[in-house]
Protein backbone atom coordinates (compact mmCIF):
# COMPACT_ATOMS: atom_id res chain seq x y z
CA UNK A 1 0.00 0.00 0.00
CA UNK A 2 2.85 2.37 0.87
CA UNK A 3 4.63 1.66 -2.42
CA UNK A 4 1.41 2.21 -4.37
CA UNK A 5 0.82 5.55 -2.65
CA UNK A 6 4.32 6.78 -3.43
CA UNK A 7 4.20 5.54 -7.01
CA UNK A 8 0.78 6.98 -7.78
CA UNK A 9 1.43 10.31 -6.14
CA UNK A 10 4.73 10.70 -7.99
CA UNK A 11 2.77 10.38 -11.22
CA UNK A 12 0.39 13.22 -10.42
CA UNK A 13 2.70 15.53 -8.46
CA UNK A 14 4.45 16.55 -11.66
CA UNK A 15 3.31 19.99 -12.71
CA UNK A 16 1.92 20.61 -9.22
CA UNK A 17 0.09 23.94 -9.06
CA UNK A 18 -2.04 25.70 -6.47
CA UNK A 19 -5.45 26.82 -7.69
CA UNK A 20 -7.10 29.69 -5.83
CA UNK A 21 -10.72 28.70 -6.43
CA UNK A 22 -13.28 31.24 -5.13
CA UNK A 23 -14.84 30.30 -1.82
CA UNK A 24 -18.58 30.28 -1.28
CA UNK A 25 -19.69 31.41 2.18
CA UNK A 26 -23.35 31.10 3.16
CA UNK A 27 -23.48 33.64 6.00
CA UNK A 28 -22.57 37.33 5.62
CA UNK A 29 -19.31 38.28 7.33
CA UNK A 30 -16.24 40.47 7.15
CA UNK A 31 -12.51 39.85 7.43
CA UNK A 32 -11.20 40.67 10.90
CA UNK A 33 -7.53 39.86 10.40
CA UNK A 34 -5.23 38.49 7.73
CA UNK A 35 -1.87 36.86 8.38
CA UNK A 36 0.23 34.70 6.09
CA UNK A 37 -1.22 31.39 7.22
CA UNK A 38 -4.84 32.33 7.91
CA UNK A 39 -7.71 34.72 7.38
CA UNK A 40 -9.88 35.37 10.43
CA UNK A 41 -13.50 35.71 9.30
CA UNK A 42 -15.86 37.65 11.54
CA UNK A 43 -19.52 36.56 11.57
CA UNK A 44 -20.55 38.70 14.55
CA UNK A 45 -23.61 40.94 14.43
CA UNK A 46 -23.12 42.97 17.59
CA UNK A 47 -26.24 41.61 19.27
CA UNK A 48 -24.88 38.89 21.55
CA UNK A 49 -23.04 38.69 24.87
CA UNK A 50 -19.43 39.66 25.43
CA UNK A 51 -16.59 37.37 24.42
CA UNK A 52 -15.97 35.40 21.25
CA UNK A 53 -16.48 31.95 19.80
CA UNK A 54 -13.62 30.81 17.58
CA UNK A 55 -14.20 27.91 15.17
CA UNK A 56 -10.85 26.24 14.55
CA UNK A 57 -11.39 24.48 11.24
CA UNK A 58 -9.24 21.52 10.18
CA UNK A 59 -5.82 22.40 8.84
CA UNK A 60 -6.07 19.63 6.27
CA UNK A 61 -6.78 19.53 2.55
CA UNK A 62 -10.31 21.03 2.50
CA UNK A 63 -11.36 24.64 2.94
CA UNK A 64 -12.92 26.28 5.99
CA UNK A 65 -16.36 26.57 4.36
CA UNK A 66 -17.03 23.23 6.06
CA UNK A 67 -18.27 25.45 8.93
CA UNK A 68 -20.68 27.44 6.71
CA UNK A 69 -21.46 25.01 3.91
CA UNK A 70 -24.94 25.94 2.70
CA UNK A 71 -28.39 26.93 4.02
CA UNK A 72 -29.57 24.30 6.55
CA UNK A 73 -26.02 22.89 6.58
CA UNK A 74 -24.20 25.75 8.32
CA UNK A 75 -22.75 25.49 11.84
CA UNK A 76 -22.32 29.26 11.90
CA UNK A 77 -25.97 29.90 11.09
CA UNK A 78 -27.18 27.31 13.62
CA UNK A 79 -25.14 28.94 16.39
CA UNK A 80 -26.31 32.42 15.42
CA UNK A 81 -29.95 31.35 15.54
CA UNK A 82 -29.47 30.32 19.18
CA UNK A 83 -28.29 33.83 20.04
CA UNK A 84 -24.56 33.22 19.90
CA UNK A 85 -22.73 36.24 18.57
CA UNK A 86 -19.10 37.22 17.96
CA UNK A 87 -18.46 34.06 15.96
CA UNK A 88 -15.12 33.89 14.17
CA UNK A 89 -13.84 31.22 11.77
CA UNK A 90 -10.22 30.42 10.98
CA UNK A 91 -9.79 30.13 7.22
CA UNK A 92 -6.40 28.44 6.81
CA UNK A 93 -4.65 29.60 3.64
CA UNK A 94 -2.93 27.40 1.03
CA UNK A 95 0.76 26.85 1.67
CA UNK A 96 3.04 28.54 -0.82
CA UNK A 97 6.55 27.30 -1.52
CA UNK A 98 7.83 29.98 0.88
CA UNK A 99 5.69 28.40 3.63
CA UNK A 100 7.02 24.87 3.15
CA UNK A 101 9.13 25.02 6.33
CA UNK A 102 6.26 26.11 8.60
CA UNK A 103 6.10 23.71 11.53
CA UNK A 104 3.40 22.66 13.96
CA UNK A 105 4.80 25.25 16.36
CA UNK A 106 4.48 27.92 13.67
CA UNK A 107 0.76 27.23 13.42
CA UNK A 108 0.32 27.26 17.20
CA UNK A 109 1.96 30.68 17.15
CA UNK A 110 -0.51 31.78 14.46
CA UNK A 111 -3.42 30.40 16.51
CA UNK A 112 -2.17 32.34 19.52
CA UNK A 113 -2.14 35.57 17.51
CA UNK A 114 -5.71 34.94 16.34
CA UNK A 115 -6.98 34.20 19.86
CA UNK A 116 -5.31 37.32 21.26
CA UNK A 117 -7.03 39.46 18.62
CA UNK A 118 -10.53 38.40 19.76
CA UNK A 119 -12.90 39.87 22.36
CA UNK A 120 -12.42 38.07 25.67
CA UNK A 121 -13.28 35.54 27.02
CA UNK A 122 -12.80 33.06 24.16
CA UNK A 123 -14.57 29.74 23.56
CA UNK A 124 -12.99 27.46 20.95
CA UNK A 125 -14.82 24.96 18.75
CA UNK A 126 -12.31 22.54 17.21
CA UNK A 127 -13.43 20.58 14.15
CA UNK A 128 -11.56 17.32 13.42
CA UNK A 129 -7.84 18.24 13.09
CA UNK A 130 -8.73 21.63 14.53
CA UNK A 131 -9.96 19.80 17.63
CA UNK A 132 -6.67 18.31 18.79
CA UNK A 133 -5.02 21.64 17.93
CA UNK A 134 -7.55 23.50 20.11
CA UNK A 135 -7.06 21.03 22.97
CA UNK A 136 -3.26 21.28 22.82
CA UNK A 137 -3.55 25.07 22.73
CA UNK A 138 -5.84 25.07 25.79
CA UNK A 139 -3.31 22.89 27.63
CA UNK A 140 -0.54 25.37 26.77
CA UNK A 141 -2.62 28.47 27.55
CA UNK A 142 -5.39 27.29 29.95
CA UNK A 143 -6.12 30.88 31.07
CA UNK A 144 -7.03 31.91 27.50
CA UNK A 145 -9.84 29.41 26.85
CA UNK A 146 -13.19 29.61 28.65
CA UNK A 147 -14.94 26.59 27.06
CA UNK A 148 -13.94 23.90 24.56
CA UNK A 149 -16.05 22.06 21.99
CA UNK A 150 -14.23 19.17 20.28
CA UNK A 151 -15.98 17.60 17.29
CA UNK A 152 -14.71 14.40 15.65
CA UNK A 153 -11.21 15.17 16.93
CA UNK A 154 -8.47 12.53 17.23
CA UNK A 155 -7.02 13.00 20.73
CA UNK A 156 -5.81 9.61 21.99
CA UNK A 157 -4.83 7.60 18.93
CA UNK A 158 -4.01 4.49 20.99
CA UNK A 159 -7.54 4.24 22.41
CA UNK A 160 -9.13 3.06 19.15
CA UNK A 161 -8.47 2.34 15.51
CA UNK A 162 -9.74 4.19 12.47
CA UNK A 163 -8.88 4.32 8.78
CA UNK A 164 -6.74 7.41 9.35
CA UNK A 165 -4.80 6.11 12.35
CA UNK A 166 -4.31 2.69 10.72
CA UNK A 167 -2.86 4.33 7.62
CA UNK A 168 -0.44 6.43 9.67
CA UNK A 169 0.66 3.38 11.68
CA UNK A 170 1.27 1.12 8.69
CA UNK A 171 2.96 3.49 6.27
CA UNK A 172 6.70 3.94 7.00
CA UNK A 173 8.03 7.40 7.83
CA UNK A 174 10.14 7.54 4.69
CA UNK A 175 7.06 7.26 2.48
CA UNK A 176 5.55 10.41 3.99
CA UNK A 177 8.91 12.15 3.66
CA UNK A 178 9.05 11.07 0.02
CA UNK A 179 5.62 12.58 -0.63
CA UNK A 180 6.85 15.91 0.73
CA UNK A 181 9.94 15.74 -1.47
CA UNK A 182 7.80 15.07 -4.53
CA UNK A 183 5.79 18.21 -3.81
CA UNK A 184 8.88 20.40 -3.45
CA UNK A 185 8.33 20.79 0.29
CA UNK A 186 4.53 20.86 0.34
CA UNK A 187 1.71 18.34 0.04
CA UNK A 188 -0.61 19.21 -2.83
CA UNK A 189 -4.20 18.92 -1.63
CA UNK A 190 -5.78 18.35 -5.01
CA UNK A 191 -3.24 15.72 -6.02
CA UNK A 192 -3.65 13.90 -2.71
CA UNK A 193 -7.42 13.71 -3.23
CA UNK A 194 -6.89 12.38 -6.75
CA UNK A 195 -5.05 9.45 -5.16
CA UNK A 196 -7.33 8.90 -2.17
CA UNK A 197 -10.62 9.44 -4.03
CA UNK A 198 -9.96 9.29 -7.77
CA UNK A 199 -13.65 8.96 -8.61
CA UNK A 200 -14.72 11.67 -6.19
CA UNK A 201 -17.68 11.05 -3.88
CA UNK A 202 -20.58 8.88 -4.97
CA UNK A 203 -24.24 9.76 -4.52
CA UNK A 204 -24.73 7.40 -1.57
CA UNK A 205 -21.89 8.91 0.46
CA UNK A 206 -23.11 12.41 -0.28
CA UNK A 207 -26.64 11.54 0.92
CA UNK A 208 -25.21 10.01 4.13
CA UNK A 209 -22.93 12.96 4.74
CA UNK A 210 -25.44 15.72 4.10
CA UNK A 211 -28.29 13.67 5.66
CA UNK A 212 -30.60 14.62 2.83
CA UNK A 213 -34.31 13.95 3.05
CA UNK A 214 -35.17 11.34 0.36
CA UNK A 215 -38.19 13.46 -0.58
CA UNK A 216 -36.15 16.59 -1.29
CA UNK A 217 -37.01 18.37 -4.57
CA UNK A 218 -34.69 17.46 -7.49
CA UNK A 219 -33.58 21.08 -7.89
CA UNK A 220 -32.42 21.15 -4.23
CA UNK A 221 -30.50 17.91 -4.73
CA UNK A 222 -28.79 19.25 -7.83
CA UNK A 223 -27.74 22.41 -5.99
CA UNK A 224 -26.39 20.42 -3.04
CA UNK A 225 -24.52 18.07 -5.37
CA UNK A 226 -22.84 21.02 -7.07
CA UNK A 227 -21.99 22.69 -3.76
CA UNK A 228 -20.61 19.45 -2.33
CA UNK A 229 -18.48 18.70 -5.38
CA UNK A 230 -17.12 22.24 -5.40
CA UNK A 231 -16.25 22.07 -1.71
CA UNK A 232 -14.68 18.61 -2.00
CA UNK A 233 -12.36 19.56 -4.87
CA UNK A 234 -11.48 23.05 -3.59
CA UNK A 235 -8.38 22.20 -1.59
CA UNK A 236 -5.33 23.78 -0.04
CA UNK A 237 -1.72 22.67 -0.05
CA UNK A 238 -0.08 21.83 3.28
CA UNK A 239 3.48 22.74 4.36
CA UNK A 240 5.63 19.62 4.31
CA UNK A 241 7.20 20.19 7.69
CA UNK A 242 3.81 20.72 9.39
CA UNK A 243 2.45 17.61 7.64
CA UNK A 244 5.33 15.46 8.89
CA UNK A 245 5.04 16.93 12.40
CA UNK A 246 1.36 15.93 12.55
CA UNK A 247 1.85 12.44 11.10
CA UNK A 248 4.76 11.68 13.42
CA UNK A 249 3.90 13.42 16.68
CA UNK A 250 0.11 13.13 16.73
CA UNK A 251 -0.70 9.94 14.80
CA UNK A 252 2.40 7.78 15.10
CA UNK A 253 3.79 8.74 18.52
CA UNK A 254 0.51 9.84 20.17
CA UNK A 255 2.35 12.63 21.98
CA UNK A 256 -0.73 14.72 22.78
CA UNK A 257 -2.43 12.00 24.83
CA UNK A 258 0.82 10.97 26.53
CA UNK A 259 1.76 14.52 27.59
CA UNK A 260 4.82 14.62 25.37
CA UNK A 261 3.74 17.20 22.80
CA UNK A 262 5.78 20.41 23.05
CA UNK A 263 3.86 23.56 22.14
CA UNK A 264 5.76 26.83 21.90
CA UNK A 265 8.54 25.76 24.23
CA UNK A 266 6.48 23.92 26.86
CA UNK A 267 5.00 20.44 27.15
CA UNK A 268 1.26 20.62 26.60
CA UNK A 269 0.04 18.72 29.67
CA UNK A 270 -3.64 17.87 29.21
CA UNK A 271 -4.37 17.79 32.94
CA UNK A 272 -3.86 21.57 32.87
CA UNK A 273 -7.08 21.92 30.87
CA UNK A 274 -9.79 22.99 33.30
CA UNK A 275 -12.23 24.45 30.77
CA UNK A 276 -15.66 22.82 30.54
CA UNK A 277 -15.69 20.57 27.45
CA UNK A 278 -18.38 19.35 25.10
CA UNK A 279 -17.38 16.31 23.00
CA UNK A 280 -19.30 15.36 19.84
CA UNK A 281 -18.61 12.09 17.99
CA UNK A 282 -20.26 10.13 15.16
CA UNK A 283 -21.17 6.45 15.52
CA UNK A 284 -19.99 5.53 12.01
CA UNK A 285 -16.99 7.86 11.91
CA UNK A 286 -14.59 6.30 9.42
CA UNK A 287 -11.67 8.63 10.23
CA UNK A 288 -11.79 9.18 13.99
CA UNK A 289 -12.87 6.43 16.39
CA UNK A 290 -15.23 7.89 19.03
CA UNK A 291 -12.97 6.55 21.79
CA UNK A 292 -10.10 8.61 20.37
CA UNK A 293 -12.15 11.70 21.22
CA UNK A 294 -14.00 10.65 24.38
CA UNK A 295 -10.75 9.72 26.15
CA UNK A 296 -10.11 13.47 26.39
CA UNK A 297 -12.58 13.51 29.28
CA UNK A 298 -10.23 11.35 31.36
CA UNK A 299 -6.99 13.04 30.30
CA UNK A 300 -8.03 16.58 31.25
CA UNK A 301 -9.15 18.23 34.47
CA UNK A 302 -12.30 19.54 32.86
CA UNK A 303 -15.15 19.43 35.44
CA UNK A 304 -17.42 16.51 34.44
CA UNK A 305 -20.56 18.19 35.79
CA UNK A 306 -20.01 21.16 33.47
CA UNK A 307 -19.35 19.21 30.26
CA UNK A 308 -21.22 16.95 27.87
CA UNK A 309 -20.57 13.91 25.67
CA UNK A 310 -22.77 13.44 22.61
CA UNK A 311 -22.80 10.53 20.17
CA UNK A 312 -24.86 10.89 17.00
CA UNK A 313 -25.58 8.60 14.03
CA UNK A 314 -23.60 9.42 10.92
CA UNK A 315 -20.17 9.47 9.32
CA UNK A 316 -17.29 11.85 9.98
CA UNK A 317 -18.29 14.68 7.66
CA UNK A 318 -21.92 14.56 8.76
CA UNK A 319 -20.79 16.02 12.10
CA UNK A 320 -20.19 19.30 10.27
CA UNK A 321 -22.31 19.04 7.11
CA UNK A 322 -25.24 16.80 8.03
CA UNK A 323 -28.60 18.54 7.85
CA UNK A 324 -30.04 16.52 10.76
CA UNK A 325 -26.97 17.05 12.96
CA UNK A 326 -26.87 20.78 12.21
CA UNK A 327 -30.57 21.15 12.98
CA UNK A 328 -30.72 19.00 16.13
CA UNK A 329 -27.27 19.04 17.74
CA UNK A 330 -25.58 22.34 16.92
CA UNK A 331 -28.35 24.43 18.56
CA UNK A 332 -27.68 22.39 21.73
CA UNK A 333 -24.01 23.30 21.43
CA UNK A 334 -24.96 26.96 21.07
CA UNK A 335 -27.11 26.85 24.20
CA UNK A 336 -24.32 25.10 26.12
CA UNK A 337 -21.84 27.80 25.12
CA UNK A 338 -24.23 30.51 26.27
CA UNK A 339 -24.38 29.04 29.78
CA UNK A 340 -21.99 30.52 32.38
CA UNK A 341 -18.71 28.62 32.68
C-alpha positions as CSV (number, residue, x, y, z in Angstrom):
1,X,0.0,0.0,0.0
2,X,2.8,2.4,0.9
3,X,4.6,1.7,-2.4
4,X,1.4,2.2,-4.4
5,X,0.8,5.6,-2.6
6,X,4.3,6.8,-3.4
7,X,4.2,5.5,-7.0
8,X,0.8,7.0,-7.8
9,X,1.4,10.3,-6.1
10,X,4.7,10.7,-8.0
11,X,2.8,10.4,-11.2
12,X,0.4,13.2,-10.4
13,X,2.7,15.5,-8.5
14,X,4.5,16.6,-11.7
15,X,3.3,20.0,-12.7
16,X,1.9,20.6,-9.2
17,X,0.1,23.9,-9.1
18,X,-2.0,25.7,-6.5
19,X,-5.4,26.8,-7.7
20,X,-7.1,29.7,-5.8
21,X,-10.7,28.7,-6.4
22,X,-13.3,31.2,-5.1
23,X,-14.8,30.3,-1.8
24,X,-18.6,30.3,-1.3
25,X,-19.7,31.4,2.2
26,X,-23.4,31.1,3.2
27,X,-23.5,33.6,6.0
28,X,-22.6,37.3,5.6
29,X,-19.3,38.3,7.3
30,X,-16.2,40.5,7.2
31,X,-12.5,39.8,7.4
32,X,-11.2,40.7,10.9
33,X,-7.5,39.9,10.4
34,X,-5.2,38.5,7.7
35,X,-1.9,36.9,8.4
36,X,0.2,34.7,6.1
37,X,-1.2,31.4,7.2
38,X,-4.8,32.3,7.9
39,X,-7.7,34.7,7.4
40,X,-9.9,35.4,10.4
41,X,-13.5,35.7,9.3
42,X,-15.9,37.7,11.5
43,X,-19.5,36.6,11.6
44,X,-20.5,38.7,14.5
45,X,-23.6,40.9,14.4
46,X,-23.1,43.0,17.6
47,X,-26.2,41.6,19.3
48,X,-24.9,38.9,21.5
49,X,-23.0,38.7,24.9
50,X,-19.4,39.7,25.4
51,X,-16.6,37.4,24.4
52,X,-16.0,35.4,21.3
53,X,-16.5,31.9,19.8
54,X,-13.6,30.8,17.6
55,X,-14.2,27.9,15.2
56,X,-10.9,26.2,14.6
57,X,-11.4,24.5,11.2
58,X,-9.2,21.5,10.2
59,X,-5.8,22.4,8.8
60,X,-6.1,19.6,6.3
61,X,-6.8,19.5,2.5
62,X,-10.3,21.0,2.5
63,X,-11.4,24.6,2.9
64,X,-12.9,26.3,6.0
65,X,-16.4,26.6,4.4
66,X,-17.0,23.2,6.1
67,X,-18.3,25.4,8.9
68,X,-20.7,27.4,6.7
69,X,-21.5,25.0,3.9
70,X,-24.9,25.9,2.7
71,X,-28.4,26.9,4.0
72,X,-29.6,24.3,6.6
73,X,-26.0,22.9,6.6
74,X,-24.2,25.7,8.3
75,X,-22.8,25.5,11.8
76,X,-22.3,29.3,11.9
77,X,-26.0,29.9,11.1
78,X,-27.2,27.3,13.6
79,X,-25.1,28.9,16.4
80,X,-26.3,32.4,15.4
81,X,-29.9,31.3,15.5
82,X,-29.5,30.3,19.2
83,X,-28.3,33.8,20.0
84,X,-24.6,33.2,19.9
85,X,-22.7,36.2,18.6
86,X,-19.1,37.2,18.0
87,X,-18.5,34.1,16.0
88,X,-15.1,33.9,14.2
89,X,-13.8,31.2,11.8
90,X,-10.2,30.4,11.0
91,X,-9.8,30.1,7.2
92,X,-6.4,28.4,6.8
93,X,-4.6,29.6,3.6
94,X,-2.9,27.4,1.0
95,X,0.8,26.9,1.7
96,X,3.0,28.5,-0.8
97,X,6.5,27.3,-1.5
98,X,7.8,30.0,0.9
99,X,5.7,28.4,3.6
100,X,7.0,24.9,3.1
101,X,9.1,25.0,6.3
102,X,6.3,26.1,8.6
103,X,6.1,23.7,11.5
104,X,3.4,22.7,14.0
105,X,4.8,25.3,16.4
106,X,4.5,27.9,13.7
107,X,0.8,27.2,13.4
108,X,0.3,27.3,17.2
109,X,2.0,30.7,17.2
110,X,-0.5,31.8,14.5
111,X,-3.4,30.4,16.5
112,X,-2.2,32.3,19.5
113,X,-2.1,35.6,17.5
114,X,-5.7,34.9,16.3
115,X,-7.0,34.2,19.9
116,X,-5.3,37.3,21.3
117,X,-7.0,39.5,18.6
118,X,-10.5,38.4,19.8
119,X,-12.9,39.9,22.4
120,X,-12.4,38.1,25.7
121,X,-13.3,35.5,27.0
122,X,-12.8,33.1,24.2
123,X,-14.6,29.7,23.6
124,X,-13.0,27.5,20.9
125,X,-14.8,25.0,18.7
126,X,-12.3,22.5,17.2
127,X,-13.4,20.6,14.2
128,X,-11.6,17.3,13.4
129,X,-7.8,18.2,13.1
130,X,-8.7,21.6,14.5
131,X,-10.0,19.8,17.6
132,X,-6.7,18.3,18.8
133,X,-5.0,21.6,17.9
134,X,-7.6,23.5,20.1
135,X,-7.1,21.0,23.0
136,X,-3.3,21.3,22.8
137,X,-3.6,25.1,22.7
138,X,-5.8,25.1,25.8
139,X,-3.3,22.9,27.6
140,X,-0.5,25.4,26.8
141,X,-2.6,28.5,27.6
142,X,-5.4,27.3,29.9
143,X,-6.1,30.9,31.1
144,X,-7.0,31.9,27.5
145,X,-9.8,29.4,26.8
146,X,-13.2,29.6,28.6
147,X,-14.9,26.6,27.1
148,X,-13.9,23.9,24.6
149,X,-16.1,22.1,22.0
150,X,-14.2,19.2,20.3
151,X,-16.0,17.6,17.3
152,X,-14.7,14.4,15.7
153,X,-11.2,15.2,16.9
154,X,-8.5,12.5,17.2
155,X,-7.0,13.0,20.7
156,X,-5.8,9.6,22.0
157,X,-4.8,7.6,18.9
158,X,-4.0,4.5,21.0
159,X,-7.5,4.2,22.4
160,X,-9.1,3.1,19.2
161,X,-8.5,2.3,15.5
162,X,-9.7,4.2,12.5
163,X,-8.9,4.3,8.8
164,X,-6.7,7.4,9.4
165,X,-4.8,6.1,12.4
166,X,-4.3,2.7,10.7
167,X,-2.9,4.3,7.6
168,X,-0.4,6.4,9.7
169,X,0.7,3.4,11.7
170,X,1.3,1.1,8.7
171,X,3.0,3.5,6.3
172,X,6.7,3.9,7.0
173,X,8.0,7.4,7.8
174,X,10.1,7.5,4.7
175,X,7.1,7.3,2.5
176,X,5.5,10.4,4.0
177,X,8.9,12.1,3.7
178,X,9.1,11.1,0.0
179,X,5.6,12.6,-0.6
180,X,6.8,15.9,0.7
181,X,9.9,15.7,-1.5
182,X,7.8,15.1,-4.5
183,X,5.8,18.2,-3.8
184,X,8.9,20.4,-3.5
185,X,8.3,20.8,0.3
186,X,4.5,20.9,0.3
187,X,1.7,18.3,0.0
188,X,-0.6,19.2,-2.8
189,X,-4.2,18.9,-1.6
190,X,-5.8,18.3,-5.0
191,X,-3.2,15.7,-6.0
192,X,-3.7,13.9,-2.7
193,X,-7.4,13.7,-3.2
194,X,-6.9,12.4,-6.8
195,X,-5.0,9.5,-5.2
196,X,-7.3,8.9,-2.2
197,X,-10.6,9.4,-4.0
198,X,-10.0,9.3,-7.8
199,X,-13.7,9.0,-8.6
200,X,-14.7,11.7,-6.2
201,X,-17.7,11.0,-3.9
202,X,-20.6,8.9,-5.0
203,X,-24.2,9.8,-4.5
204,X,-24.7,7.4,-1.6
205,X,-21.9,8.9,0.5
206,X,-23.1,12.4,-0.3
207,X,-26.6,11.5,0.9
208,X,-25.2,10.0,4.1
209,X,-22.9,13.0,4.7
210,X,-25.4,15.7,4.1
211,X,-28.3,13.7,5.7
212,X,-30.6,14.6,2.8
213,X,-34.3,14.0,3.1
214,X,-35.2,11.3,0.4
215,X,-38.2,13.5,-0.6
216,X,-36.1,16.6,-1.3
217,X,-37.0,18.4,-4.6
218,X,-34.7,17.5,-7.5
219,X,-33.6,21.1,-7.9
220,X,-32.4,21.2,-4.2
221,X,-30.5,17.9,-4.7
222,X,-28.8,19.3,-7.8
223,X,-27.7,22.4,-6.0
224,X,-26.4,20.4,-3.0
225,X,-24.5,18.1,-5.4
226,X,-22.8,21.0,-7.1
227,X,-22.0,22.7,-3.8
228,X,-20.6,19.5,-2.3
229,X,-18.5,18.7,-5.4
230,X,-17.1,22.2,-5.4
231,X,-16.2,22.1,-1.7
232,X,-14.7,18.6,-2.0
233,X,-12.4,19.6,-4.9
234,X,-11.5,23.0,-3.6
235,X,-8.4,22.2,-1.6
236,X,-5.3,23.8,0.0
237,X,-1.7,22.7,0.0
238,X,-0.1,21.8,3.3
239,X,3.5,22.7,4.4
240,X,5.6,19.6,4.3
241,X,7.2,20.2,7.7
242,X,3.8,20.7,9.4
243,X,2.5,17.6,7.6
244,X,5.3,15.5,8.9
245,X,5.0,16.9,12.4
246,X,1.4,15.9,12.6
247,X,1.9,12.4,11.1
248,X,4.8,11.7,13.4
249,X,3.9,13.4,16.7
250,X,0.1,13.1,16.7
251,X,-0.7,9.9,14.8
252,X,2.4,7.8,15.1
253,X,3.8,8.7,18.5
254,X,0.5,9.8,20.2
255,X,2.3,12.6,22.0
256,X,-0.7,14.7,22.8
257,X,-2.4,12.0,24.8
258,X,0.8,11.0,26.5
259,X,1.8,14.5,27.6
260,X,4.8,14.6,25.4
261,X,3.7,17.2,22.8
262,X,5.8,20.4,23.0
263,X,3.9,23.6,22.1
264,X,5.8,26.8,21.9
265,X,8.5,25.8,24.2
266,X,6.5,23.9,26.9
267,X,5.0,20.4,27.1
268,X,1.3,20.6,26.6
269,X,0.0,18.7,29.7
270,X,-3.6,17.9,29.2
271,X,-4.4,17.8,32.9
272,X,-3.9,21.6,32.9
273,X,-7.1,21.9,30.9
274,X,-9.8,23.0,33.3
275,X,-12.2,24.5,30.8
276,X,-15.7,22.8,30.5
277,X,-15.7,20.6,27.5
278,X,-18.4,19.3,25.1
279,X,-17.4,16.3,23.0
280,X,-19.3,15.4,19.8
281,X,-18.6,12.1,18.0
282,X,-20.3,10.1,15.2
283,X,-21.2,6.5,15.5
284,X,-20.0,5.5,12.0
285,X,-17.0,7.9,11.9
286,X,-14.6,6.3,9.4
287,X,-11.7,8.6,10.2
288,X,-11.8,9.2,14.0
289,X,-12.9,6.4,16.4
290,X,-15.2,7.9,19.0
291,X,-13.0,6.5,21.8
292,X,-10.1,8.6,20.4
293,X,-12.2,11.7,21.2
294,X,-14.0,10.6,24.4
295,X,-10.7,9.7,26.2
296,X,-10.1,13.5,26.4
297,X,-12.6,13.5,29.3
298,X,-10.2,11.3,31.4
299,X,-7.0,13.0,30.3
300,X,-8.0,16.6,31.3
301,X,-9.2,18.2,34.5
302,X,-12.3,19.5,32.9
303,X,-15.2,19.4,35.4
304,X,-17.4,16.5,34.4
305,X,-20.6,18.2,35.8
306,X,-20.0,21.2,33.5
307,X,-19.3,19.2,30.3
308,X,-21.2,16.9,27.9
309,X,-20.6,13.9,25.7
310,X,-22.8,13.4,22.6
311,X,-22.8,10.5,20.2
312,X,-24.9,10.9,17.0
313,X,-25.6,8.6,14.0
314,X,-23.6,9.4,10.9
315,X,-20.2,9.5,9.3
316,X,-17.3,11.9,10.0
317,X,-18.3,14.7,7.7
318,X,-21.9,14.6,8.8
319,X,-20.8,16.0,12.1
320,X,-20.2,19.3,10.3
321,X,-22.3,19.0,7.1
322,X,-25.2,16.8,8.0
323,X,-28.6,18.5,7.9
324,X,-30.0,16.5,10.8
325,X,-27.0,17.0,13.0
326,X,-26.9,20.8,12.2
327,X,-30.6,21.2,13.0
328,X,-30.7,19.0,16.1
329,X,-27.3,19.0,17.7
330,X,-25.6,22.3,16.9
331,X,-28.4,24.4,18.6
332,X,-27.7,22.4,21.7
333,X,-24.0,23.3,21.4
334,X,-25.0,27.0,21.1
335,X,-27.1,26.9,24.2
336,X,-24.3,25.1,26.1
337,X,-21.8,27.8,25.1
338,X,-24.2,30.5,26.3
339,X,-24.4,29.0,29.8
340,X,-22.0,30.5,32.4
341,X,-18.7,28.6,32.7
